[in-house]
Amino acid sequence: MRLRVCTRSAIEMTLATAQTPTNLLNPVTRRRTFAIISHPDAGKTTLTEKLLLYAGAIDLAGSVRARRNKRATVSDWMEIEKKRGISISSSVLQFDFGGYVINLLDTPGHQDFSEDTYRTLAAVDSAVMVLDAAKGVEPQTRKLFEVCRLRGIPIFTFINKMDRPARDPIALLDEIQEVLGMQPVPMNWPIGDGVLFQGIVDRLTQQVHLFTRTEGNERKALETQLSLADYLALDEHPALADKLEQDLELLDGLGIHLDGQDVMQERQTPVFFGSALTNFGVELFLQKFLELSPPPQAYKSDEEEVSPLEDGFSGFVFKIQANMDPKHRDSVAFLRVCSGAFERGMSVTHAPSGRELRFPRTYKTFARERETVDTALPGDILALPSNGQFSIGDTFYVGRRVDYERIPRFEAEHFAVLLNKDVQKNKQFDKGLRQLETEGAIQVLYNENTSRREPIIAAVGLLQFEVVLARLENEYGVRAQLEPLPHELARWLQIGEGVSMQALARQDTILARDTKDQYVMLFKHKFMLDLVQERFPSIKFSKISAA
């Protein structure tokens, strides 16, 4: 059997070295900054809300099933999100729980999400991967996992929807091992599934957590705790008890221990089972996740890694969002604090320009809600008024120069020509387009093969086309339309000497430039990409661009 899991004694050893109350006296090490990633409909939004519910950050969890006729999810603020009932733009939620300061970066779970999701993962120290217990590892999960791997982000797994018919848990763990190449380490174990789902067993404490569903699932679930021995003695569900006993014996007999270094290197993933919708296992997961997940980590600058415990303040912008408040045409830059302490009103250096700036108004956010903040520490996310003068990836620092690695742009998969239907509003059209690209919602390209200067919109997810049209109309008063292109692949080019640009531009491809003046080539299918690569071996083709 390929599956390798963790014994009880090894879990005890690992948790014994986790954060203690003494460690939590350090305001930096008690911070946790993470994102939740998933395939569409795996339950990411529901889990996010239940974590907020248990932490006391909200009083009522929005029901995803009934959100259209009840209330929108707390992390969704864009008008199109409320109408469609899905998360489109990443948001930042900061709250306290059990002595920890939590910065939860809520990323879109819809399959047509934007490049915003990828960039948000640059600002976290860990990620929670939500899997549907009936479906396991799905395509979007794999994409997000690869971005986490690219950035070296440790992953914790929550296998959701155990209250519905599910696959065998051993098979789910085996799939994680096979598909993602990580060793799954179950920290708890489910008792049954679907209508027979009774709860979970904490493998460290050998305590059984039995849950009672609450009406409408709006409150914290009622819970009964008893020892494993007492549960097995109840003999209320003999078939479930027998399978549970057999599974636990198998797990404890495999003899593989949980290793914190392996988790940090993405060789292992701690696994938790539960049901976010019915509150089964959510609070226990949150407690154990906070104990095991890493505090703020060092970030690589142009010269060396910068420790979060360094005295000098530094941080970088990973997200820009305009018009979060429709009453104020504002632009907000979200900055991850990497080292030192930020004090409101302090003088900081903007690395790209070398300018000294002061920010008399700085905020922490809870989705669209803002609260003035005077001090921020490593791991915290600051919202800075930007007025459009900052870009994604910009570094700010105090003292010795720091310039963090740029956040790359990722390969787009959908392309369309954007046409302004009202030429009298060209200025508004251009302003809105610049803003959308600054935020990273889309990439803007210009075709080198033709004299037409209409922009080509390139997006990671198809839904971003709808977002572009809606935001141009709602925020800038511009009506536009799209002409879809048949191309499916894009590559940035590094062109060597002696390459004929006329020969490079073919009828089946589009040779374009982005707004950073870099060449980008669009292909209708991979066969054409392979053919061009073969014909022009001196050209380097890249899926991502660091510019």
N, C-alpha and C positions, 0 to 999 in steps of 0.2 A: 504493500500500500504506500502510495507516494505522500499522503497527507501526514504532516508532522505537527503535533500540537503540544500544549504545555501541561505539565503535571502540577498538582496542587502545591507541592512543596516548593517548586520553582516559582509559582505565582507569589507565594508567601514571601520568598526572598526578594523578589522584585519590588513588591509593594512596601516592603520594609525600608527600602532605600528611596521611596518617593518623597514628595514634599511633606514636611512636618510643620506643625504650628510655629516652630522656631524659624524655619526657612521663610515662612509667610510674613515674618516681621519685616523682611526686606521688601520694600514696595515694588522693586523691579521683578524679583523672582516670583511674586504672587500674581503676576499678570499672565494671561493666556490670550493669544491672538490667533484665531483659526477661522477656516471657512468650512462650509458644508457643501459637498459636491454629490451629484447623483444624475442618473438618467431621468428623463421626464416621468412624472407620476410614481416615482419610487417612494415619495413621502418626505422629501427634503423640507418643503415649506411647513408641513405639519410638525415635523420634528423641531424645526426652528421655533415655532410658536410654543410648543410644549416645554422646551428648554427655558424660554422666557417666562412661561407660566410658573414653572417650579422655582425659578429664581425670584419670583415676585415682581418681575419687570412689567408684566401686564396682568390684568385681572381676569380677562376672558380670552380664550383662544378661539380665533375665527375658524369655523368649520369649512374646510376646503370644499367639501361637496356642496355646501349651501351658501358659498360665499357670494354668489350672484344676488341672492335675495336676503342676505343677512348683512355681513360687513366684509370689507376687503381685508386681506392679510395685513398685519401691522407694518411689515417691511416693504410693501408695495405702495408707491406714491404716485407714479406716472399715470395719467388719465387712461392711457391705452391698457395699462396693467389692470386697472380696476374694471374696465369693460370686458377684457378678455379673461380675467381670472387667472393670470399667470404672472410670474416674475420675469421682467425683461432687463431691468437695470440692477446692478449690484448696489446694496445699501450697507451701511455700517450701524451696528447695534452695540452700544456699550452698557454694561450693567454689572452688578456685584452679586456674588453668590459664595457662601461658605468661606469668606475671607479672601476670595480671589476677585480680581478685576478682570472682567471678560470683555474682549473686543471680538464680536462675531461679525465676520464679513459675509453677508448673505448674498450668494451668487444666484443668478437665474438657473432654474432647473429645466426650463423648456428647451426642446431640441433645437429651436431656432434662436439660440442665445447669441450674444455678441462677443467680440474679442475682449470686451470688458471683463468677462469671466476669467479669461486667461491671465489678464494683467492683475486682477485682484489677487490671484494666487501668489504674486510676487511679494505681497505685503503680509503674509501669514507665516506662522512658525509651525503649523500643523494643519491637517485637514481631516474632516470626518466624512467618510464615504458611506452613503446610504444605499443599500441594496434591497430590492424587492425579494422577499423570501420565496416567491413563486417563480421568479425570473432569473435571479442570480446576477451575474455580471453582464450588463447590456452595453450596446455600442457607445453611447455617450459617456458612460462610466469609463470606458477604456480611453477615450480621448482626454478626459479630464485627468485620469490617472497618469497618462503620458506627460501632461504638462506638469503635474506634481513631481514626477520623476525627473523631468528636465530641470526643475528648480530645487531638487533635493528635499522635498517636503515629506516628513513622516505622516503616515496615514493610519487612522483609527476607523474601524468598520462597524457600522450599526446595521444589522440585518433586520429589516422592518417588515411589518404586516404579518406577524406570526398569528394574528387573530383570524387570518384567512387561510384557505388551503395552501400549504407550502411544500416545497421540496424537502427531502430528507436533509437535516442539518449537516450530516457528514458529507453528503454530496456537494452542498454549497461551499463548505470549507475546501474540499478537493478542487472545486472550480476556481476559487481564488488562487490556490497554489498553481494550478495549471495555466490559467489565462493571464494572471497578473504577475506571476513569478514571486509572490510573497508568501512566506510561511504564516498561515492563520493560527492565532493563539486564542481560543475561546475563553473568555473571562467569566462568562456565565453560560447556562445551557437551558434550552427551552423545554417545557413540559407540554407536549402535544402541539397541535396547530389547529387553525380554523375554529369551529365552534367548540372544540375540545381543548383549546389552548388554556392551560391552567395558570401559567406564570413562568418563573425562571428559577434556577438554582445558582446562587453565587458560589463559584468553585473555590474561592478563598475561604469564606466563612462556613461553607456547607449549610447555609441557610436557604430555605425555600421561601420565595416571595410569591404568595398567591394574591391575585388581583380580582376585584369585583368591578364590573363595568358600571359606569355612572351614567345617568340619564343624559343623553345628548353628548356625552363625553366632554362636557364643558368645564368640569372641575377636575382636580387631581383625583386619580383613581383610589378607591378604597383598597387597603392592602392588609394582608395577614401574613405574619412571619412565623415560621416554625422550623425546627431542625430537619435535616434531610431524613434522619432516622424516624422522626415522628411522622413525617409525611408518608414515608413508605409503609409505616404501621397502620395508617388510616385505611388503606385498602379500598378506597372509594372508586378508584379507576385502576384496577389491576393491570390492564394491558399497558396503560401509560406508565405506571410505576415500574413494570418489568422492563420496558424499553429504556426508561430513564436510567435504571440501575445498570443495564448493559452498556449504554452509551458512556456513562461516567467511568465504568470500569475500563472500557476501551481507551478513553482519553487519558486516564491516569497511568495506563500501562505503556504508553508510547514513549515516555521518558524524555521529552524535549522541553527545555526550559525557555521561558520568556527572557529575552536579553534586551535591556534598554538601548544598547548601542546598535543592535540589529534593527530595532524599531526606528531609530534615528536614521539609519542607512537604508530604510525601506526594504530590508530583507524580511522583516516580520511585521504583521499588523495585528494588534489586539482586536478581538471580535466580540461584539455584544449582540444578543438577540432581544427582540421586544416588539412592541406595537406602539407607534407614536400616536395613532388616532385614538386608541383606547387607554393611553398612558401606561401601558405595561412595560416596565423596565426602564423608563426614561430617566427618572430621578437617580436610580442606581448607576445608570450609564454616565450621567453628568458628573456624579461624585467621583467615579473611578477615572473618567477621562481627565478631569482636572488634576487628579493625583499623578497620573502617568504622563500627561502631555508636557512638552517642553516649555519653559519660560522663554522670554525674548532671546533670540539667537544673534550671533555676530553676522554682519553683512559685509560683503566684499566691496571695497572702494577701488579707485584707480591704483592705489599703492599697496594696500594691505587690508586685512579684515579689521573691522571696527567693532570692538566689544561693546555690548549694551551698558557695561559698567563704567565706561570712560566718562570723564567729567564733561568734556565738550559736547554741546548739543549738535546733533545731525539728524537728518531724515530726508526722505524722498517722496515725491508726488507719484502716486500710482493710479489716480483716478481724477477726472475732472467732470463736473456735472453742472450744466446751466439750467436756469429756470425751474429749480426745484420748488420755489415759491412763485406761483404765477403772478402774484401781486408785485413782486420785485424781480426785475429782469437781471438776476444776479448770476454769477458764476462762482462755483466753489471748487477749490482744489483740496483733495483728500491726501494728507501727508502721513506716512508711517514714521513715527519717531524711532530712531535706531540707537541713539546713544544720548547720554546726558539728560538734562532737564530743560524743557521749554517753558519759559515764563512769558506770559502775555505782555506785549509791549517791548520785549527785548530786541536788540539789534542783531539781525542774522544776515549772513551773506548768501545771495542767490548765485550758486556756482556757475551756471551758464553765462550770466551777464557780469558777474563780479560786483553787482550793486549791493549796497547795504540797505536793508529794509526793516521796517517795524510793523508789527501787526497788533494794533490796539484792540481789534475784535477777532477773537478766536473761539471756536466752538467744539464741543463734542456733540455727536449726533445720535439720535435714535430714529432710524429711517429718515423722514423729512423733518422731524422735530429737532430743534437746536437748543443747546444750553451753553451759555458762556462759560468758558473754562480758563482758569488762571495758570494752571500748571499741567504739563503732560510729561509722562515718563516713557522709556522704551517699551514698545509694544502698543502704546496708545495710538489712536488715529485722530488727527487734528483736521478740522475743517477750516480752511483759510479762504477769505474773500480774494478772488483772483483777478476779476475784471478782464479776464482773457489774456493776461500777460504771461502766464505760466504754461508749461507743457508737461505732458506725462513723462516721468523719468527725471525731472529737475531735482537737484540736490540743494538743500539748505544746510548751513552749518555755522558754528561759532568757533573762533579760534583757528587751529590748524586746518588747512584746506582738506576737504573731503569731497569726493565726486563718485557717487555710487554707480555701478554698472547700469547702462541704459536698459530699459524694459523693451524687449524685442517686439516687433510687429509680426503677426502670425499669418499663415497662408489663408487667404480667402477662398471660398468655395462657390460663391454666387456673384454674378456680375450683371449690371444693367446700365444703360445710358439714361441719365437723368435730364429731363427736359423741363424748362421753366415755361409754364403755360401763360404767364403774365409778364411780358418783357418790360413793362413799366415798373416792375419790382425786382429788377436785376440786383440792386444793392442789397435788398433784404434776402434775396436768394443766395447771393455770394456770402453774406454774413452768416446765414443759417448753416450753409454747407461747411464753412470754415469751423464753426462752433462744433458741429457734429463730428468732424474729423478730429478736432482738438480733444474732444471727449473720447475718441477712439471708437465711436459707435460704428463708423464705416471708414474705409480707405477711399481716397479720391485719386483717380488716375486720368491721364489725358492721352488719347490715342495718337501715336506718332505716324500711323499709316494713313491718316486722312487729315484734311484741312478743317474738319468739324471740330469745334472746341467744346462741345457739350461734354461735361464730365462723365466718366464711367464710375459708377459706384460699385465697390467691391466689399463684400460682407462675409463674415464667417457663417452667419445663420441667415436663412431666407427671411425670417420675420423682421430683420433689420430694415428691409426695404419698406415694409409697412410703417415701421417706426419713423423712418426718414420722412415719408410723405405726411404722416400725422403731425410730427413736430414742426415741419416747415410751415404747415397750414395753421396749427394752433398757436405756435410761439412767434412766428415771423410773418404771418398773413400771406403766405405764398402758396399757390396751388401748383403742384408739379405732377408729372407723370413719368413712368418708367418704361423703357423698351428693353425687355430681358435679352440677354446675350446667351448663346448656346455654350459658352465656354465653362469649363468645370475645374480647371487647374490654373494656378498662378505661381510663378517663380521669379524671385529677384535675380538679376543678372550682374555678374562681375565680368565685364568684357575686356579681354586682352587686346593686344595690338594686332593689326592685320585682319580684323574682322570686318567684313562688308555689312553695313547696316541695311543696305538694300536687299542683300541676299538673306539676311536674318529675318526681315519682315516678309512673312508669307501670307497667302490668302486665308489659310486655315488657322492662323494665329493672329494675335494682336500684340504689337510691340507698343508699350506705353511707358510714360514716366509718371512717377508719383510726385507728391508735393515736396518731397525732399530731393527731387531731381535725380532719382535713381531709376534705372531701367527695370521694367516689369514685363514679363511676357505671359500672355493668357493662352491656354490650350483647350481645345474641345474635348480631348481625351488623352489618356496616358500614352497611347501609341504615338501620338504626334510629339509629345514631350520626349519620349525615348529617341525618336527619329532626329529631332533637332539636337539633342545632346550628342548623338553619334556624329552628326555632320559638323558640329562646332565643338570639338573636344577642348579647345582653349577657354571656353566660357564656363564659369562656375555658376550653377543653378542652385538657389537656396530657398527653402520653405519659409524661413524667417529672415527678418531684416533688423539689424541692431540700430539703425538710424532713427 
